Amino acid sequence: MTPAGRPPTRSRVSAALAGLACAACCALPFLIAAGVLTGAGAAVLEKTLLAVAALLVTAAAGMWWQHRRRSARAGGGCSC
């Protein structure tokens, strides 16, 4: 069980993966300059990474909210 006010591990992992997807999206211009990706490949990859990051952030927020709701219900509703 996580301490009060701290998100569960699965939520933190999901948020960290979303941050990693954002960092990879920011690295795309460097990959294009290095010749690793073409412009078209980078465009497709950018849309995919943005969608994955948005999905992961939404999942992390949902898991955190669900955790808070369950712990509030189990603790009698007092967040003191």
C-alpha positions, 0 to 999 in steps of 0.5 A, spaced: 500 500 500 502 506 498 503 512 503 497 517 503 497 522 497 502 518 493 500 515 487 500 508 486 506 504 482 503 503 476 500 510 475 508 512 476 510 507 471 505 509 466 507 517 467 514 515 466 513 512 460 509 518 457 515 522 459 519 517 455 515 518 449 515 525 449 522 525 450 523 521 444 518 525 440 523 531 442 529 527 439 526 526 432 529 532 429 536 530 431 534 523 428 532 526 422 538 530 422 543 524 423 539 521 417 536 515 421 529 517 419 526 521 413 521 526 414 515 522 412 517 517 417 518 522 423 511 525 421 508 518 422 512 516 428 511 523 431 503 522 431 504 515 434 508 518 440 504 523 441 498 519 441 501 514 446 503 519 450 496 522 451 494 515 452 499 513 458 498 520 461 490 519 461 491 512 464 496 514 469 491 520 471 485 514 471 489 509 475 491 515 480 484 517 481 481 510 482 486 509 487 484 515 491 477 514 491 478 507 493 483 509 499 478 514 501 472 509 501 476 504 505 479 510 510 472 513 512 473 519 507 477 523 512 484 525 508 487 528 514 
